[in-house]
Amino acid sequence: MPATSIALVALSDQTLADAEAVAAEIGRLAPDSPAPRVASRTAGAFTLAWDDGATANVTLVDKPIPWERLKGPCATAWYWPEAEAALRPHVAHLFVTLLDDTKRAIDVSFRLTRLTVAVTKNAPSLGIVWGGSGAVHEPTAFASLAAQSSASDLPLNLWIDFRVYELEADEGYGLFTTGLAALGRLEMEVPHYHGDPQKLVGAAYNIAHYVLERDATLKDTEVIGLPDESQVTICEDQSMIDPEQDVVRLEFS
């Protein structure tokens, strides 16, 4: 059964992106792969199809994304301080869905990334919501990071939310991810970390990148050495946030 991936594009007015222009832009972004063709279109939607069986649908929704869905991501988007100011005025959005049975989840994410970039370049776009993580992104910055990415340099900051939070009573920091599950992996959590929170994010990012790039499996009780000579022990456990969800817990020494 094809996997479904989703992105939302906030708009300044009720204008559907041009289907032919989106298909052509995807071809420009991935010159070594066949571009999709426009399979169907109506006044409010269009469908693209690739030769390998993948399809995408872009639908104009004539109302804004509910603010309840945007409020939290805007508040935590440290990389885009203007997120709330940029997204508050939007009046409509595009619902972008990709149905793809490509075996590698990162290949599907790359295709959705190119599709999203192509849509935003051909519509009055104010911002992007990446469905897998729920995080918001500024369209130009999203496109720039996507253009710099490759199979060996994955754009994980577009696909995964690495969320750091401060523990009470100066007990250090914690971290959890959102977006790895959409890539077919367990989310990661760090219950306690003493040190620079940016180093914590960097360590979690590097571990996630290793797992996805190498298609590796982290084993329970496995110990990973980090460049700063510290070590991380892998533990499979229930999530601290959602007890019904299994996660990979990272314990730093």
C-alpha positions in Angstrom: 0.0 0.0 0.0 1.5 3.4 -1.0 2.7 5.6 1.8 1.0 9.0 2.1 3.1 12.1 2.9 1.6 15.5 3.6 2.6 19.2 3.6 0.5 22.3 3.9 1.3 25.6 2.2 -0.2 28.8 3.7 -1.4 31.4 1.2 -1.9 35.1 1.1 -4.9 34.7 -1.3 -7.0 31.9 -2.7 -4.8 31.0 -5.7 -4.0 27.5 -6.8 -0.5 26.9 -8.0 -0.1 26.3 -11.8 0.0 22.6 -12.4 2.3 22.7 -15.5 4.7 25.1 -13.8 4.9 22.8 -10.7 5.6 19.8 -12.8 8.3 21.7 -14.8 9.9 23.0 -11.6 10.1 19.4 -10.2 11.9 18.4 -13.4 14.4 21.2 -12.9 15.0 20.3 -9.3 15.6 16.7 -10.1 17.1 16.7 -13.7 18.3 13.1 -13.4 14.8 11.8 -12.9 11.7 11.9 -15.1 9.5 14.8 -14.3 5.9 14.1 -13.4 3.0 14.8 -15.8 -0.2 16.6 -15.1 -2.7 13.7 -14.8 -5.9 15.7 -14.0 -7.0 19.2 -13.0 -10.0 21.1 -11.8 -10.6 24.7 -10.7 -9.5 23.8 -7.2 -7.0 20.9 -7.5 -4.6 19.0 -9.7 -2.9 15.7 -9.7 0.6 14.8 -10.8 1.8 11.4 -11.8 5.3 9.8 -12.1 6.2 6.9 -14.3 7.1 4.8 -11.2 3.5 4.9 -10.0 3.7 7.7 -7.5 1.0 10.4 -7.5 0.6 13.8 -5.9 -2.5 15.9 -5.3 -2.5 19.6 -4.6 -5.9 21.0 -3.4 -6.8 24.6 -2.7 -8.6 24.9 0.7 -10.4 28.3 0.8 -9.8 28.9 4.5 -6.8 29.2 6.7 -5.1 26.4 8.5 -6.6 26.3 12.0 -4.5 28.5 14.3 -4.5 25.8 17.0 -2.3 23.7 14.6 0.1 26.6 14.0 0.3 28.3 17.4 2.7 25.8 19.0 5.0 25.3 16.0 5.2 29.1 15.5 6.1 29.6 19.2 9.0 27.0 19.0 10.3 27.9 15.6 13.6 29.5 16.9 15.0 29.3 13.3 12.1 31.5 12.1 11.3 34.2 14.7 8.8 35.9 12.3 6.7 32.7 11.9 3.6 33.9 13.8 3.7 37.4 12.1 4.1 35.7 8.7 1.4 33.1 9.1 -1.3 35.0 11.1 -2.6 36.8 8.0 -2.9 33.8 5.7 -6.4 33.3 4.3 -6.2 30.0 2.5 -3.9 27.0 2.1 -2.8 24.2 -0.3 -3.2 20.6 0.9 -0.3 18.7 -0.7 -0.4 14.9 -0.6 2.1 12.4 -2.1 1.2 8.7 -2.5 4.4 6.8 -3.1 5.4 3.2 -2.7 9.1 3.9 -3.0 10.8 1.5 -0.6 13.2 4.0 1.0 11.4 6.5 3.2 14.1 9.2 2.6 13.5 9.0 -1.1 9.8 9.6 -0.5 10.7 12.6 1.7 13.0 14.0 -0.9 10.2 13.8 -3.5 7.8 15.5 -1.2 10.4 18.2 -0.5 10.8 18.9 -4.2 7.1 18.9 -4.7 6.6 21.4 -1.8 9.4 23.7 -3.1 7.8 23.6 -6.6 4.3 24.4 -5.2 5.6 27.3 -3.1 7.5 28.8 -6.0 4.3 28.9 -8.0 1.8 30.1 -5.4 1.4 33.1 -3.1 3.1 31.2 -0.3 3.6 32.6 3.2 4.8 29.4 5.0 5.0 25.6 5.0 3.8 23.1 7.5 5.7 19.8 7.1 3.2 17.1 7.9 5.6 14.5 9.4 6.9 16.8 12.1 4.2 19.6 12.3 7.0 22.1 12.1 6.6 25.4 10.2 9.1 26.8 7.7 9.7 30.0 5.7 9.4 29.0 2.0 12.6 30.6 0.7 14.7 29.2 3.6 13.0 25.8 3.0 14.0 25.9 -0.7 17.5 27.0 0.1 18.2 24.2 2.5 16.5 21.7 0.2 18.8 22.8 -2.7 21.9 22.2 -0.5 20.9 18.6 0.5 21.8 15.3 -0.9 21.7 11.6 -0.1 24.8 12.0 2.1 23.6 15.3 3.6 20.0 14.9 4.4 17.9 18.0 5.2 16.8 16.6 8.6 15.9 20.1 9.9 13.2 20.2 7.3 11.8 16.7 8.1 12.4 16.4 11.9 11.7 18.7 14.8 14.5 18.3 17.4 12.8 19.9 20.4 15.0 20.8 23.4 13.4 21.8 26.7 14.9 22.9 30.0 14.4 20.7 33.1 13.3 22.2 36.4 15.8 23.1 39.2 18.8 23.5 36.9 18.7 19.8 36.2 19.9 20.3 32.6 17.9 19.7 29.4 15.7 17.1 27.7 15.0 16.5 24.0 12.4 14.7 21.9 12.0 14.4 18.2 8.9 14.6 16.0 9.2 13.4 12.4 11.3 10.2 12.6 8.1 8.1 12.8 7.1 9.4 9.4 10.4 8.2 8.1 9.8 4.7 9.4 11.9 5.0 12.6 11.2 5.3 16.3 11.3 8.8 17.7 14.2 9.7 20.0 14.0 11.1 23.5 16.7 12.3 25.9 15.5 12.5 29.5 18.5 14.2 31.0 21.5 16.1 29.6 24.0 18.3 31.3 25.8 20.6 29.0 25.3 22.9 26.0 21.8 22.4 24.5 23.2 23.0 21.0 25.6 20.1 21.5 22.6 18.0 22.5 20.8 18.9 19.3 23.9 18.2 17.3 24.4 14.8 18.8 20.7 13.8 18.3 20.9 15.1 14.7 24.0 13.1 13.9 22.6 9.9 15.3 19.3 10.4 13.3 21.3 11.2 10.2 23.5 8.0 10.6 20.4 5.8 11.1 18.6 7.2 8.0 21.6 7.6 5.7 23.0 4.1 6.4 19.6 2.5 6.9 21.0 1.3 10.2 19.2 -0.2 13.2 20.0 1.0 16.7 20.1 -2.0 19.1 18.9 -1.9 22.7 21.9 -1.3 25.1 24.2 -0.4 22.2 26.8 2.2 23.1 27.7 4.9 20.5 30.9 7.0 20.8 30.6 10.7 19.9 33.3 13.0 18.4 33.8 14.7 21.8 34.7 11.3 23.3 31.4 11.2 25.3 29.2 8.1 24.9 25.5 7.5 24.3 23.7 4.4 25.4 20.7 3.3 23.3 17.6 2.1 25.2 14.3 1.1 23.7 11.5 2.3 26.0 8.1 3.8 26.3 7.9 7.5 25.5 7.9 9.9 28.4 5.4 12.0 26.5 3.1 9.4 25.1 3.3 6.1 27.1 1.6 4.2 24.2 4.5 5.1 21.9 7.8 3.2 21.8 10.9 5.4 21.4 14.7 5.2 21.4 16.0 6.8 24.6 19.4 8.3 24.4 21.3 8.3 27.7 24.5 10.4 27.7 27.5 9.7 29.9 
